[in-house]
Amino acid sequence: MTAELRTDDLIHLFNRLFLPSENTCLVAGDDEPIYLPADNEHPHHRLIFAHGFYESALHEISHWCIAGKERRQLTDFGYWYEPDGRSADQQRAFEQVEVKPQAVEWLLSVACGRRFYVSTDNLNGEPEAVAAGLQRFRLNVAEQAEVYLRDGLPQRAEVLKNALLDYYHRHKEFNAYEFASEKI
């Protein structure tokens, strides 16, 4: 039996692992997610996830795990964000930068026993952009997850994955079968 999934536990686990080594803390926010580097008022980098949602925390953590040292010095890692309602071209650009984080998120989700749902985050976009892109995006995320399973996750993601497997007692249940493209 696995432990109940609570964001407080995830915050504690993340902060225990990465506050000392990366000067980064995970914070439950009330609004949109954002990454804020340390500044004169805040001595730690803050990875703020939306509305206390576990899935939002895992998603933001996944972006952080991929971001290099320079990007971790920039607000939201220096990424642009085009809100819901993107055109087909904007959506393709969005999906290109989301494949790796969502593949990491999928592996972290399985490590703690959560179902992962791929997200194109464009409910009000051009209908053809939404429909045509979803299946392609799912396959791209699944292919990237296979690469991570074969070649290993980025270092911080691997550390967190193993900590989640330990915390939720899921080592026996973590296998490649969990990552078939039809599961997302």
C-alpha positions in Angstrom: 0.0 0.0 0.0 1.3 3.4 -0.9 1.3 6.5 1.2 -1.4 9.1 0.5 -0.2 11.6 -2.0 -0.1 15.1 -0.4 1.6 18.2 -1.7 3.0 18.8 1.8 4.9 15.6 1.6 6.2 16.5 -1.9 7.3 19.9 -0.7 9.1 18.4 2.2 10.8 15.8 0.1 11.8 18.3 -2.6 13.1 20.8 -0.1 15.1 18.3 1.8 16.8 17.2 -1.4 17.3 20.4 -3.2 17.3 23.4 -0.8 20.8 22.5 0.5 22.3 21.4 -2.8 20.5 23.7 -5.3 19.3 26.6 -3.1 15.8 25.9 -4.4 12.5 25.4 -2.6 9.2 24.2 -3.7 6.2 26.4 -2.7 2.5 26.0 -3.1 1.0 29.0 -4.7 -2.5 30.4 -5.0 -2.2 31.5 -8.7 -0.3 30.6 -11.8 2.9 28.6 -11.5 6.2 30.5 -11.8 9.9 30.0 -11.1 11.6 32.9 -9.4 15.4 33.0 -8.9 16.8 34.2 -5.6 17.0 38.0 -5.3 17.7 40.6 -2.6 14.5 39.8 -0.8 14.5 36.0 -1.2 17.7 34.1 -0.5 16.4 30.9 -2.2 15.2 30.2 -5.7 11.4 29.5 -5.6 9.6 26.9 -7.7 5.9 27.9 -7.1 3.2 25.6 -8.3 -0.4 26.4 -9.0 -3.3 26.2 -6.5 -1.7 23.5 -4.4 -2.2 20.9 -7.1 0.1 17.9 -7.0 0.1 17.6 -10.8 1.1 21.3 -11.1 4.0 20.6 -8.6 5.2 17.7 -10.6 5.0 19.7 -13.9 6.9 22.6 -12.5 9.5 20.3 -11.0 10.0 18.7 -14.3 10.8 22.0 -16.0 13.2 22.8 -13.2 14.9 19.4 -13.6 15.6 20.1 -17.2 16.7 23.7 -17.0 20.4 24.3 -17.1 22.3 26.5 -14.6 21.9 29.7 -16.7 18.2 29.2 -17.2 17.7 28.7 -13.4 18.9 32.3 -13.0 16.0 33.6 -15.1 12.3 34.1 -14.1 10.4 31.1 -15.5 13.7 29.8 -16.9 13.5 32.5 -19.6 10.8 30.7 -21.4 8.0 32.5 -23.2 4.4 31.5 -22.5 1.6 32.0 -25.0 -1.7 31.6 -23.2 -4.5 29.3 -24.2 -5.9 30.1 -27.6 -2.7 29.5 -29.5 -2.6 29.2 -33.3 -1.4 26.0 -35.0 2.2 27.4 -35.4 2.2 28.7 -31.8 1.0 25.3 -30.6 3.7 23.4 -32.4 6.4 25.7 -30.9 4.8 25.1 -27.4 4.8 21.4 -27.9 8.5 21.3 -28.9 9.5 22.8 -25.5 7.0 20.7 -23.6 8.0 17.2 -24.8 11.0 16.7 -22.4 9.3 18.2 -19.3 6.2 16.2 -19.8 8.2 13.0 -20.3 10.0 13.7 -17.0 6.6 14.5 -15.4 5.3 11.1 -16.6 8.1 9.2 -15.0 7.8 11.2 -11.7 4.1 10.6 -11.7 4.5 6.9 -12.1 7.2 6.9 -9.4 4.6 8.2 -6.9 1.7 6.1 -8.2 -0.2 8.9 -10.0 -1.8 8.7 -13.4 -0.2 11.1 -15.9 -2.2 13.0 -18.4 -0.4 14.7 -21.3 -1.4 18.3 -21.6 -1.3 20.5 -24.7 -2.7 23.3 -22.6 -4.6 24.8 -25.5 -8.3 24.1 -24.9 -9.4 27.3 -26.8 -6.9 27.1 -29.6 -7.7 26.6 -33.3 -9.6 23.3 -33.4 -7.3 21.7 -36.0 -4.3 22.7 -33.9 -5.8 21.0 -30.9 -7.1 17.8 -32.5 -4.3 17.1 -35.0 -1.5 17.9 -32.5 -2.6 15.9 -29.5 -1.9 12.4 -30.9 1.5 13.6 -32.4 2.4 15.2 -29.0 1.4 12.0 -27.1 3.7 10.0 -29.3 6.6 12.4 -28.9 6.2 12.4 -25.1 6.1 8.6 -25.1 9.2 8.4 -27.3 11.1 10.8 -25.0 10.0 8.8 -21.9 11.5 5.7 -23.6 14.8 7.6 -24.2 14.8 8.6 -20.5 14.1 5.0 -19.4 16.9 3.7 -21.7 19.5 6.5 -21.2 18.6 7.9 -17.8 16.9 11.0 -16.6 18.6 14.3 -16.0 20.4 14.1 -12.7 18.0 16.1 -10.5 15.0 14.2 -12.0 16.7 10.9 -11.3 17.4 11.9 -7.6 13.8 12.9 -7.2 12.4 9.8 -9.0 14.4 7.6 -6.6 13.3 9.5 -3.6 9.6 9.2 -4.7 10.0 5.5 -5.3 11.4 5.1 -1.8 8.8 7.3 -0.2 5.8 5.7 -1.9 7.3 2.1 -1.8 7.0 1.7 -5.6 10.3 0.2 -6.8 8.6 -3.1 -7.8 5.9 -1.3 -9.8 8.2 1.0 -11.8 8.8 -0.6 -15.2 8.8 0.2 -18.9 5.2 -1.3 -19.3 3.9 1.8 -17.4 5.1 4.0 -20.3 3.2 2.8 -23.4 1.9 5.7 -25.5 -1.7 4.5 -25.1 -1.5 5.1 -21.4 -1.4 8.9 -21.8 
